Amino acid sequence: MNPGTHQYIDRHTGRVHTETLVADQTIAFLYATVRENAPAMFNLLISARMSALLGFLCFDLPLNTRIPDPGRFLSQRGIPSREIFGPVNQLDTFRRFFERKLRYWDCRPMTDDPGAVVSAADARILPGSFTDNRRLCIKDKLFQYEELTGMDRPWHRTFRDGEYAVFRLTPDKYHYTHAPVSGRVKDVYEINGCFHSCNPGAVVQTITPFSKNRRVVTVIDTDVPDGTGVGHVAMVEIVALMIGRIVECYSPVRYEPVRPLQPGMFIQKGQPKSLFRPGSSTVVLLFEKNRVRFCPDLLANTRRFDVKSRFSSRFGVPLVETDVNVRETIGKAV
C-alpha cells in the first residue's frame, strides 16, 4: 500500500498543510502486509487488550513517557501555554499532555447565535450529505450508515437522507469533545467493537471502520425550549487504536461539576462532554434531512482539486478536510 500525501486546509489562514501522520509507515504495514497475510495477528492488534497495552507503552510506561520541559514541549507543537487550564508544569507525562484541559471560554470563543451548530472538537472536519451522490463513496468507506448508530436502535431511520460531519482528531489535539448543539438527551448508549486506527491510510484500506469500532452514541433533541432547533442530532464518539475508552464528563460550567449523561438531561452547546483516553480518534455528527446547512467555506474546501487528500469520492476526486477549532460555527439551522 502506498499511503500517499495527505493535506488539509487551515480554516483561519486558508493555507494548505501537508500532514505528518504519526507512525504512518507502521500503520501502512499493518493494514496491508499484516492484514492480508496474517489476519489472525491483525485481529489481535486491533483488539481491546492490545489497544490497552499499546496505550500503556506509549502513554504510561515510566521509562519513556516523561516530559522534562512541558513548556518547551508545548511550544514545539505550536500550542500556546496561555491556552492551558491549570499549571503547565504538571503536563509532565504524555498522558497528562494528551488529557490536558483548555481555557476554552477564553481561547475557543463561541457565537451567541442560538441556531448555530458548533464544532465538537479541535479536529479536521469533512462535512457531507447522504443524498449527495458525489460524496456517497466516502461515506461508504468511513461507515455503514445503518450500523453506525446500532441496528437494534431506531435512530438509523431518523437520520436517513440527512447530513453528516466527520471530525478526525490527531494525537496532538485537545481531546475533550464538546456538545455541538443545545438540547435534551433522548438516548445515550455504548456499542462494542474493535479498535481500528483512524489514520487516513488505514481508514481507506478498511471497510467502514467507524461503524466497526467501539463507540458511544448520544442522541439529542434540539427542538425544545432553548434548544438549537435542528431536530435530532446524533453524536457518535468513536475509539481508535490506543484509545482505551470514552469518559463521559459533561459539565455545565467550565470542567466542574461533572454530570453523568442520562435521558431527559438538558445539555448546553459548547460545554465539555467527553474525554478520549488516549491516541487519535473520531466523532461523527448525524443530522435529520434538511435541518442544517453547513458553512459554505467548509463545503467549498471539500471540493478543492489543488489539495491532495487520501479521502476521495467517485473517480478519485479528492475530498478535503478543514482544520477547525472546537466551539466555532460549522453550520446553522435551516
N, C-alpha and C positions, 0 to 999 in steps of 0.2 A: 504494500500500500504506500503510495506517495502522498504524504499529507498535504503538501502544497501550502502556499501562503494564505494566511487569514488576516483580513483587515477589517477595521471598523471606523466609524465616524464619531468624532468628539462633538457632541451637540453644542457645546458652548463656544468652541472655536471654529467649528466647521472643518477642522483638519482631519485628514485620513491617517490612521496609525496602523502599523503592522504589529500584530500581537505576538509577543513572545510567550508561547504556550508552555507551561510547566510540564516537564517530563514528556515532551511531545514524542520523541523517538521511542521512548519506552511504551507509551500508550499505543503508538502505531504498531510496534512489535506484538503487543498483547492482542490487539484487535485484528491483526492479520495472521501472522505466523502461528501464535499460540491458539487463537480461537479456531483456526481452520485445521491445525494438525494435532492439537491436544485439547479437545473440547472439555474433557473432564477437569483438567488443570485450570482451564479458563473459568469454568463454572465455580471452582473453588476460590479463585481470585476475586470474583465478584460476590462472594458470599458475605453474610453479616460478620462472621467470625474473622475472616481475613481482612475485611474492611476495618474492623476494630483494631486488629493487630497492626496494620499499616498506619492507622491513625496514631496509635501509641508510639510507634517507632519514629514518626515524623514530628509529633507534637508534644510528647510527654517523656521520652527517654532522657534521663538527666544528663547523659554524656554529650548529647548533641543538640539539645533544644534550648540552651541558654542564649539570651541576647545581652551581651555585656554593656552595650550603649544603646538603650531604646530610642533616645532622641535622634541619634545618627541613623539608626535603622529606619525610623520613620522618614527622615529626610531623604535617604537614598531611594525610597519608594514613592517619593512625591506626596507624602501625607503630612500636612501641616500639623505641628504639635498643638496649635491652638484649637484644633477641632476635637481633641481628645477630652472626654469627660472623665475626670479623675487624674491622679498623679501619673505622668508619663513614665517615670522611672519604675513603676510597677509592671509595665509591659515587658518584663524581662525573660519571658519564655514565648515560644511560638504559639502555644495555646492562648496565653493571655493576649498576645498581639491579635490573634485571629478573633477572639471573643471581645475585643475592645468595644467600648461604648463611645458615642459621639455626642457633642453638644449640638444635637440636631436642631434644636429650637433656635440656635444662632447660625449654624453653618449650612443648614438644609432648609431654607425658608420655603413656605408653602402658601399658595394663593388662598384668598378668603372666598373665592367663588364656590358657592355651595354645590354647583353642578359639575365641578371638575373632578376627574379621576386622576389620581397621582401615582407616581412610580412606587412599586412595592419594595424596591431595593436600589442600592448603588449597583448598577448592573448594565449589561448590554442588552438592549431590547430589540425584539423582532415582532412587530405587530402584523396581524393578518385577519382574514375573514374566511369562514368556512364556505362561503358562496363565491369566492374569487377563484375561478379555475386556474388562474396563473399561479396561485400560491398553494394549491392543494397538495402539491408534491412535497413541499417542505413539511406540511402538517403530517403527511403520511410517513415521513422519515422520523419525525420527532415523537409522535404519539398516535396511538389508535384512539380516536375520539371516544368511542363507546366505553373503552376500558379505563380511560384516564380517571374518571370520577367513580368507577366501580360499577360493574354490570348488575349488582344486586341492589343498587340505589336508583331512584327515579330521575336523578339530575341530568343524565345524558340526554333525556328528552327535552329538558328545559333549555339547553344551550345549543340545540341543533340549529344549524344555519346561522349561528351568531358570529361574534368576533372573538379573537383571542390575542393575547400578547405573551411572548416568551421572554423571560428575564434570565440571563445567564450571569451568575456571579463567579468571578475569578478568585483564586486563593488570596490575593492581596486586598480584596474588597472588604468593606464593613459588612458583617454577616448577620446583623439583625434585619429582619423584614418588618415592614410597617404596613398598616392597613391602607389599602388603596382607595377605599370608599368608606363612607359612614352608613351604618345601618344596623339591623338586628340579625344576630346569628340564627340561622334556620337549622343548620346541621354542622357538625364537626366530627370527623372520624379519620382513622388511620387505615391505610391499605398496605398489607405486607408485600414485600417484593425484594429484588436484589439490589446491587449497588454498582450499576454501570457508571463509568466515567462520563462527565459532562464536557470533556474536551471535544471541540467541534469535529475533529477527525474521528473520534470514537463514535460520536452521535450519528454521523452519516454512514458509518460502517455497520451500525447496529439497527435492527428493525425496531422502530418505535420504542426506544429505551425509556422515555419518560413515562410511558404507561406500563413499564415492567418494573421500575424501581419502587422501593418503599416510598410512601408519600402520605402527607396529611392534607385532607380536603376540608376547607371551610366554606360554607355557602352562606352568603349574606344577602338579606332582603333590604334593598336601599329605598324601596317605595314606602317609607314610613316617615313619621314626623322627624324632621332634622336629618333625614337621610339624603344621599346624593341624588337619588331619583333616576337611576339607570337600570332599574329592575333587579333581578337576582344576579349576583356575581359569585363565581366560584374561584377561590384562591387555592391553587394546588401547589403545595411546597414539596419538592422532590429531593430526596437524598442522592448522594453520589459516592464514588469511591472515596473512602476515608471519612465519610460523614457518618458518625455513629447514630445520631438521632436529631430530631427536630424538637426543640424545647419550646412549648407554648408559654409565653411570658408577657401577655398583654398588660399594658399599663396605661391608664388614662392621663397620667401626669409624669412626664419625663420617663424614668425607668421604675418608679415606685408609686404606689404599691402594685405588685404583680397580682393579676386576677386570672384564674383559670377560665378558658373559654367554655361556654356551655350554651345550648339553645335558649333563645329568649334574651340573651345579653346584648345590650347596645354597645357597639364599638365605634370609636371616633376616627375619622380619616387622618392619616399621618402619624398615628401613635404606634409605638413598638408593639409588634405582635408575636414574633417568634425569633429564636436564635438557632442557627445551624451550627452543629458541632461535628468536626471541623472539616476543611477541604474546599472543593468547589461545588456548586450546587445550582439549582434551577427553581424558578417559580413560574407557573403558568396561570394567567388570569383568563377566565371564560365569561363572556357576556351574552345576554339574550339578543336575539336578532333585532337590529335597527334601534338599539337603545344607547349606543355610544358611538361617537365619532372621534377617531384618533387624530392627533395633531398633524397638520399637513407636512411639516418638516420630517417627522418620523416616517411617514408613508413614502415621501419622496426619496428619502435616503435608501430605503429598501430597494429602489429601482436604479441605483447608481451603477452604470456599466463600467465606470472607471475605477471601481473598487473591487478588489479580489476577495471573495468570500468562499469558504468551504461549503456554506449552505447554498443551495440552488433550487430553482423551480424547474419547470419543464424546459427541455432543450438546453440545459446547463446555464440558464440565465441566473446571475448571482442574486442572492437575497442578502442585503447588507444590514448589519446591526448598527445601532446608535448607542453610544455610551451616555447614560443618564444618571442623575442623582436621585436618591430616594426622596420622595415627597414633592418632586417637581411635576408639573402637569403633563400628562401624556394623552389626555382626551377629555371630552365633555359630553354631558348628557344630551341626547337628541330630543 
